[in-house]
Amino acid sequence: MRTDGDIAIVGAGYVGLTSAACFCEMGHRVRLVEVNPHRVSQIRAGTCPIYEQGLPELLRRHVGDRLAVYDDLAAATAGARAIFVCVGTPPRASGAPDLGALSGLLSELARLDLDDTVVVLKSTVPPGTNRMVYEALGKQVPVVSNPEFLREGTAVWDFFHPDRVVVGSPDAEAALGVAGLYAGVDAPLLVTGWEEAELIKYATNSFLAIKISFANEMAALCEALGAEAPDVLKGLGLDHRVGAQFLRPGPGYGGSCLPKDIKGLAWRARRAGVKLDLLAAAERANARVRVRLLEKLSRELGGLAGVTVAVWGLAFKAGTDDLRGAASGDLVPRLLEAGARVRAYDPAAGENFAALFPLEEHPGLMIAGDQWEALHGADALLILTEWDAFAAPPLEIRRHLGGRVVVDSRNLLDPDQAASVGLVYRGTGRGRLGRG
Ligand code: UGA
């Protein structure tokens, strides 16, 4: 691969936009191309179209200088030394990723002069896709799989501090050329074939989903046995072979990736005639966590019809305004269907939630201006997202909340403190303190 020339990035979603800004920060010149005209003008104006810490600053620094934004693929890719594909691959009902955007791109790329460039797939694609891309481009252009492991909310940090850089291709020179673009990033480099790189991505997200489901199942068991899940999971995570991360019980994993990729891997395995038990089990466990939260609320309130529930947290996790796969999207409609009224608050995702669940169509729903307003007149508080501000003093919660019940899916509050101010506190897996 050439060591000079611009990098083209196709798709200005989370991955494409973050990668573009971060490659610029590393000193590269990047041409970012996007089909959505509104997004193109936003980025050209230096406005960050997504909620992502550190990204607005990088865009302000580089747009119009090292970062050029295009709406035309041919212009953006002409003469580029590498073309990074960062288009979306959302799930279909079958679990199969929708590769429509990728297919459309391929037919356009096939018409262009791709001499002396490398096509790099960053989009999460099922095993076999890089091979298919290579064939679709007439076996003339090196194709490298370079999966991304960025987390929403910390994507900029993750770009510069990855656990590993994976480049997969039978063309080792092309793979190492792509790895060279990350020069300065201190991380182990793994050079593999196409399918291995594709599987590393799916295996990682699926394993994380399984790990979280295991933590949630242990939490449920702790509640039944009168044990404290935080202690059990801490003891488990201190074993280096297990590791402490992704063992926090909560309202079930969400986001745009873990739910999609565990389904995508299961689909790919089914198509290959291989039965994988753990994936489906993790999905079932994840769905059950959410049912259990509603049961908890209902038990403490003596039913859900006619009650008012304050919900703190709509985003699928803290640090993002993203609602994809969020527990709120599952639980708020179910609360409303059960006849409850909902007063919801989120520091970042309130507007997105109102767009998804228009208030005129959901008369029982209101989006509060702050977390305290959400509590007024509510019979119970349900905490779904781990925003720092929600780890609030129990006394303040007691003062604002109409009723006394607090169901804290993220274990943000101290059960003893909550009980001492008269709250009926139900954490997750808190079998001894704040019975679950
Ligand atoms: C995930 C992966 O962590 C990234 O490495 C990957 O690049 C990304 O998907 C992707 O494929 O694009 P993300 O979706 O941003 O990143 O979210 P995570 O931080 O992984 O959290 C996923 C879900 O698990 C959230 O709902 C979170 O609340 C939940 N979670 C996480 C728990 O319930 N407990 C934990 O201990 C950790």
Residues whose N, C-alpha, C, O or C-beta is under 5 A from the ligand:
A	BS01	UGA	E148 F149 L150 R151 E152 I212 Q245 F246 L247 R248 P249 G250 G252 Y253 G254 G255 S256 C257 L258 F316 K317
